[in-house]
Amino acid sequence: MGLLDFIEKLQRKPQRTREKILAASVAVIMLLIALVWFKTLRQTFSAVSDSAPRAGGKPFEIIGGLWNQGLEILRKEINF
């Protein structure tokens, strides 16, 4: 069964059934995104707390450094 066949089969279902499938699909995708976000967020905080400057520095330099560290961790996680 190809993707187009699946879409046609889905279009033939009643409106209420399609709405339930949509809600379930959105919930699953949202859960997956949240899990990836929490995993990378935890790794980012642990990496930042180990290497973040403790005092001093310009605020935008600190925020930029934290942003770059977070992106680097995300790149490693996704294997870019």
DSSP file (Angstrom, degrees, kcal/mol; ACC not computed):
  #  RESIDUE AA STRUCTURE BP1 BP2  ACC     N-H-->O    O-->H-N    N-H-->O    O-->H-N    TCO  KAPPA ALPHA  PHI   PSI    X-CA   Y-CA   Z-CA
    1    1 A M              0   0    0      0, 0.0     2,-0.1     0, 0.0     0, 0.0   0.000 360.0 360.0 360.0 121.7    0.0    0.0    0.0
    2    2 A G     >  -     0   0    0      1,-0.1     4,-2.1     4,-0.0     5,-0.1  -0.261 360.0-101.9 -84.3 174.3    1.5    3.3   -1.1
    3    3 A L  H  > S+     0   0    0      1,-0.2     4,-2.4     2,-0.2     5,-0.2   0.892 121.8  51.8 -64.1 -41.1    1.2    6.6    0.5
    4    4 A L  H  > S+     0   0    0      1,-0.2     4,-2.5     2,-0.2    -1,-0.2   0.888 108.9  51.2 -65.8 -37.9   -1.4    7.8   -2.0
    5    5 A D  H  > S+     0   0    0      2,-0.2     4,-2.5     1,-0.2    -1,-0.2   0.916 110.1  49.8 -62.9 -42.1   -3.5    4.7   -1.4
    6    6 A F  H  X S+     0   0    0     -4,-2.1     4,-2.3     2,-0.2    -2,-0.2   0.911 110.9  49.2 -62.9 -42.4   -3.3    5.4    2.3
    7    7 A I  H  X S+     0   0    0     -4,-2.4     4,-2.3     2,-0.2    -2,-0.2   0.913 111.5  48.9 -64.5 -42.6   -4.4    9.0    1.8
    8    8 A E  H  X S+     0   0    0     -4,-2.5     4,-1.3     2,-0.2    -2,-0.2   0.910 111.3  49.7 -63.4 -41.3   -7.3    8.0   -0.4
    9    9 A K  H  < S+     0   0    0     -4,-2.5     4,-0.5     1,-0.2     3,-0.3   0.903 111.5  49.6 -62.8 -40.6   -8.4    5.4    2.2
   10   10 A L  H >< S+     0   0    0     -4,-2.3     3,-1.0     1,-0.2    -2,-0.2   0.877 106.7  55.2 -65.8 -38.2   -8.2    8.1    4.9
   11   11 A Q  H 3< S+     0   0    0     -4,-2.3    -1,-0.2     1,-0.2    -2,-0.2   0.780 102.7  57.4 -67.0 -26.1  -10.2   10.5    2.9
   12   12 A R  T 3< S+     0   0    0     -4,-1.3    -1,-0.2    -3,-0.3    -2,-0.2   0.615  88.1  97.1 -79.8 -11.9  -13.0    8.0    2.5
   13   13 A K  S <  S-     0   0    0     -3,-1.0     5,-0.0    -4,-0.5    -3,-0.0  -0.345  89.5 -87.6 -73.3 158.5  -13.4    7.7    6.3
   14   14 A P     >  -     0   0    0      0, 0.0     4,-2.2     0, 0.0     3,-0.2  -0.246  37.7-110.5 -63.8 156.3  -16.0    9.7    8.2
   15   15 A Q  H  > S+     0   0    0      1,-0.2     4,-2.2     2,-0.2     5,-0.2   0.895 116.8  52.7 -54.9 -46.3  -15.2   13.2    9.3
   16   16 A R  H  > S+     0   0    0      1,-0.2     4,-1.9     2,-0.2    -1,-0.2   0.882 108.9  49.9 -61.9 -39.6  -15.2   12.3   13.0
   17   17 A T  H  > S+     0   0    0     -3,-0.2     4,-2.4     2,-0.2    -1,-0.2   0.908 109.6  50.9 -65.7 -42.3  -12.7    9.4   12.4
   18   18 A R  H  X S+     0   0    0     -4,-2.2     4,-2.4     1,-0.2    -2,-0.2   0.879 108.7  52.3 -63.3 -36.8  -10.4   11.7   10.5
   19   19 A E  H  X S+     0   0    0     -4,-2.2     4,-2.5     2,-0.2    -1,-0.2   0.889 109.2  49.4 -66.4 -38.5  -10.4   14.2   13.3
   20   20 A K  H  X S+     0   0    0     -4,-1.9     4,-2.4     2,-0.2    -2,-0.2   0.911 111.5  48.7 -65.4 -41.8   -9.5   11.5   15.8
   21   21 A I  H  X S+     0   0    0     -4,-2.4     4,-2.5     2,-0.2    -2,-0.2   0.904 111.8  50.2 -64.4 -40.9   -6.6   10.3   13.6
   22   22 A L  H  X S+     0   0    0     -4,-2.4     4,-2.6     2,-0.2     5,-0.2   0.935 111.1  48.0 -61.7 -47.1   -5.5   13.9   13.3
   23   23 A A  H  X S+     0   0    0     -4,-2.5     4,-2.2     1,-0.2    -2,-0.2   0.906 113.4  47.6 -62.5 -41.7   -5.6   14.5   17.0
   24   24 A A  H  X S+     0   0    0     -4,-2.4     4,-2.3     2,-0.2    -1,-0.2   0.907 112.1  50.0 -66.0 -41.3   -3.7   11.3   17.7
   25   25 A S  H  X S+     0   0    0     -4,-2.5     4,-2.4     1,-0.2     5,-0.2   0.919 111.5  47.9 -63.4 -44.2   -1.1   12.1   15.1
   26   26 A V  H  X S+     0   0    0     -4,-2.6     4,-2.6     1,-0.2    -1,-0.2   0.908 111.4  51.1 -63.7 -41.3   -0.5   15.6   16.4
   27   27 A A  H  X S+     0   0    0     -4,-2.2     4,-2.2    -5,-0.2    -2,-0.2   0.912 111.4  47.2 -63.1 -42.7   -0.2   14.2   20.0
   28   28 A V  H  X S+     0   0    0     -4,-2.3     4,-2.3     2,-0.2    -2,-0.2   0.929 114.3  46.1 -65.9 -45.3    2.4   11.6   19.0
   29   29 A I  H  X S+     0   0    0     -4,-2.4     4,-2.4     1,-0.2    -2,-0.2   0.910 112.7  50.6 -64.5 -41.4    4.5   14.1   17.0
   30   30 A M  H  X S+     0   0    0     -4,-2.6     4,-2.4    -5,-0.2    -1,-0.2   0.898 109.9  50.8 -62.9 -40.1    4.3   16.7   19.8
   31   31 A L  H  X S+     0   0    0     -4,-2.2     4,-2.4     2,-0.2    -2,-0.2   0.914 110.1  49.4 -63.6 -43.1    5.4   14.0   22.3
   32   32 A L  H  X S+     0   0    0     -4,-2.3     4,-2.2     2,-0.2    -2,-0.2   0.917 112.1  47.8 -63.4 -43.0    8.4   13.0   20.1
   33   33 A I  H  X S+     0   0    0     -4,-2.4     4,-2.5     1,-0.2    -2,-0.2   0.913 112.1  50.0 -63.8 -42.3    9.5   16.7   19.7
   34   34 A A  H  X S+     0   0    0     -4,-2.4     4,-2.9     2,-0.2     5,-0.2   0.899 109.7  50.9 -64.1 -40.5    9.1   17.3   23.5
   35   35 A L  H  X S+     0   0    0     -4,-2.4     4,-2.2     2,-0.2    -2,-0.2   0.922 112.3  45.7 -63.8 -43.7   11.2   14.2   24.3
   36   36 A V  H  X S+     0   0    0     -4,-2.2     4,-2.5     2,-0.2     5,-0.2   0.913 113.8  50.4 -64.3 -41.2   14.0   15.2   21.9
   37   37 A W  H  X S+     0   0    0     -4,-2.5     4,-2.6     1,-0.2    -2,-0.2   0.930 111.4  46.9 -63.8 -46.1   13.8   18.8   23.3
   38   38 A F  H  X S+     0   0    0     -4,-2.9     4,-2.3     2,-0.2    -1,-0.2   0.893 112.1  51.4 -63.9 -38.6   14.0   17.6   27.0
   39   39 A K  H  X S+     0   0    0     -4,-2.2     4,-1.8    -5,-0.2    -2,-0.2   0.943 115.3  40.2 -64.6 -46.9   16.9   15.3   26.2
   40   40 A T  H  X S+     0   0    0     -4,-2.5     4,-2.5     1,-0.2    -2,-0.2   0.843 113.0  56.0 -71.8 -31.5   19.0   18.0   24.5
   41   41 A L  H  X S+     0   0    0     -4,-2.6     4,-2.6    -5,-0.2    -2,-0.2   0.919 107.5  48.6 -64.4 -43.4   18.0   20.5   27.1
   42   42 A R  H  X S+     0   0    0     -4,-2.3     4,-2.1     1,-0.2    -2,-0.2   0.920 113.5  46.9 -62.7 -43.6   19.3   18.3   29.9
   43   43 A Q  H  X S+     0   0    0     -4,-1.8     4,-2.3     2,-0.2    -1,-0.2   0.884 111.5  52.2 -66.1 -37.4   22.6   17.8   28.0
   44   44 A T  H  X S+     0   0    0     -4,-2.5     4,-2.9     2,-0.2     5,-0.2   0.933 109.7  48.0 -64.0 -45.9   22.9   21.5   27.3
   45   45 A F  H  X S+     0   0    0     -4,-2.6     4,-2.4     1,-0.2    -1,-0.2   0.895 112.5  48.6 -63.5 -39.3   22.4   22.5   30.9
   46   46 A S  H  X S+     0   0    0     -4,-2.1     4,-1.1    -5,-0.2    -1,-0.2   0.905 115.3  44.5 -68.5 -38.5   25.0   19.9   32.1
   47   47 A A  H  X S+     0   0    0     -4,-2.3     4,-1.4     2,-0.2    -2,-0.2   0.891 115.2  48.2 -70.5 -39.0   27.5   21.1   29.4
   48   48 A V  H  X S+     0   0    0     -4,-2.9     4,-2.3     1,-0.2    -2,-0.2   0.898 108.2  53.2 -69.6 -40.4   26.8   24.7   30.1
   49   49 A S  H  < S+     0   0    0     -4,-2.4    -1,-0.2    -5,-0.2    -2,-0.2   0.809 110.2  49.6 -66.6 -27.2   27.1   24.4   33.9
   50   50 A D  H  < S+     0   0    0     -4,-1.1    -1,-0.2    -5,-0.2    -2,-0.2   0.822 126.1  23.7 -77.3 -31.4   30.5   22.7   33.4
   51   51 A S  H  < S+     0   0    0     -4,-1.4    -2,-0.2    -3,-0.1    -3,-0.2   0.426  89.8 116.2-118.9   0.9   32.0   25.4   31.1
   52   52 A A  S  < S-     0   0    0     -4,-2.3     2,-0.1    -5,-0.1    10,-0.0  -0.448  72.9-105.5 -73.6 142.9   30.0   28.6   31.8
   53   53 A P        -     0   0    0      0, 0.0     3,-0.1     0, 0.0    -1,-0.1  -0.438  24.0-146.5 -65.4 141.1   31.9   31.5   33.1
   54   54 A R  S    S-     0   0    0      1,-0.2     2,-0.3    -2,-0.1    -2,-0.0   0.851  71.2  -2.2 -81.8 -35.5   31.1   32.0   36.8
   55   55 A A  S    S+     0   0    0      0, 0.0    -1,-0.2     0, 0.0     2,-0.0  -0.989 103.5  24.7-153.5 157.4   31.3   35.8   37.0
   56   56 A G        +     0   0    0     -2,-0.3     2,-0.0     1,-0.2     0, 0.0  -0.142  60.6 108.6  80.9-178.7   32.1   38.8   34.8
   57   57 A G  S    S-     0   0    0      4,-0.0    -1,-0.2     5,-0.0     3,-0.0   0.052  75.2 -68.1  90.5 157.2   31.9   39.1   31.0
   58   58 A K     >  -     0   0    0      1,-0.1     4,-2.3     2,-0.0     3,-0.4  -0.634  42.8-126.4 -82.0 139.6   29.5   40.9   28.9
   59   59 A P  H  > S+     0   0    0      0, 0.0     4,-2.6     0, 0.0     5,-0.2   0.880 108.1  48.3 -56.1 -43.1   25.9   39.6   29.0
   60   60 A F  H  > S+     0   0    0      1,-0.2     4,-2.4     2,-0.2     5,-0.2   0.833 110.2  52.5 -70.9 -29.8   25.5   39.2   25.2
   61   61 A E  H  > S+     0   0    0     -3,-0.4     4,-2.4     2,-0.2    -1,-0.2   0.913 111.3  47.1 -67.3 -41.6   28.9   37.4   25.0
   62   62 A I  H  X S+     0   0    0     -4,-2.3     4,-2.5     2,-0.2    -2,-0.2   0.939 114.5  45.9 -64.3 -47.0   27.8   35.0   27.7
   63   63 A I  H  X S+     0   0    0     -4,-2.6     4,-2.6     1,-0.2    -2,-0.2   0.909 112.9  50.8 -64.1 -41.4   24.4   34.4   26.0
   64   64 A G  H  X S+     0   0    0     -4,-2.4     4,-2.5     2,-0.2    -1,-0.2   0.898 110.7  49.2 -62.2 -40.7   26.1   34.0   22.6
   65   65 A G  H  X S+     0   0    0     -4,-2.4     4,-2.4     2,-0.2    -2,-0.2   0.911 111.9  48.0 -65.0 -42.2   28.5   31.4   24.1
   66   66 A L  H  X S+     0   0    0     -4,-2.5     4,-2.4     2,-0.2    -2,-0.2   0.912 111.7  50.5 -63.9 -41.4   25.7   29.5   25.7
   67   67 A W  H  X S+     0   0    0     -4,-2.6     4,-2.4     1,-0.2    -2,-0.2   0.932 111.3  48.2 -61.5 -46.0   23.7   29.5   22.5
   68   68 A N  H  X S+     0   0    0     -4,-2.5     4,-2.3     1,-0.2    -1,-0.2   0.889 111.0  50.7 -63.8 -39.3   26.7   28.3   20.5
   69   69 A Q  H  X S+     0   0    0     -4,-2.4     4,-2.2     2,-0.2    -1,-0.2   0.913 110.5  49.6 -64.2 -41.7   27.3   25.5   23.0
   70   70 A G  H  X S+     0   0    0     -4,-2.4     4,-2.2     1,-0.2    -2,-0.2   0.910 111.5  48.4 -63.3 -42.4   23.7   24.4   22.8
   71   71 A L  H  X S+     0   0    0     -4,-2.4     4,-2.6     2,-0.2    -1,-0.2   0.888 109.6  52.9 -65.0 -38.7   23.8   24.3   19.0
   72   72 A E  H  X S+     0   0    0     -4,-2.3     4,-2.2     2,-0.2    -2,-0.2   0.913 110.0  47.7 -63.3 -42.4   27.1   22.3   19.1
   73   73 A I  H  X S+     0   0    0     -4,-2.2     4,-2.3     2,-0.2    -1,-0.2   0.905 112.0  50.4 -64.0 -40.9   25.5   19.7   21.4
   74   74 A L  H  X S+     0   0    0     -4,-2.2     4,-2.3     2,-0.2    -2,-0.2   0.900 108.9  51.5 -64.6 -40.7   22.4   19.6   19.2
   75   75 A R  H  X>S+     0   0    0     -4,-2.6     5,-2.0     1,-0.2     4,-1.4   0.911 111.0  47.9 -61.7 -42.3   24.6   19.1   16.1
   76   76 A K  H  <5S+     0   0    0     -4,-2.2    -2,-0.2     1,-0.2    -1,-0.2   0.893 111.8  50.7 -65.0 -38.7   26.4   16.2   17.8
   77   77 A E  H  <5S+     0   0    0     -4,-2.3    -2,-0.2     1,-0.2    -1,-0.2   0.879 117.7  37.6 -66.3 -38.8   23.1   14.7   18.9
   78   78 A I  H  <5S-     0   0    0     -4,-2.3    -1,-0.2    -5,-0.1    -2,-0.2   0.589 109.2-125.0 -89.8 -11.6   21.7   14.9   15.3
   79   79 A N  T  <5       0   0    0     -4,-1.4    -3,-0.2    -5,-0.2    -4,-0.1   0.934 360.0 360.0  68.0  51.0   25.0   14.0   13.7
   80   80 A F      <       0   0    0     -5,-2.0    -4,-0.1    -6,-0.1    -1,-0.1   0.447 360.0 360.0 -81.7 360.0   25.4   16.9   11.4
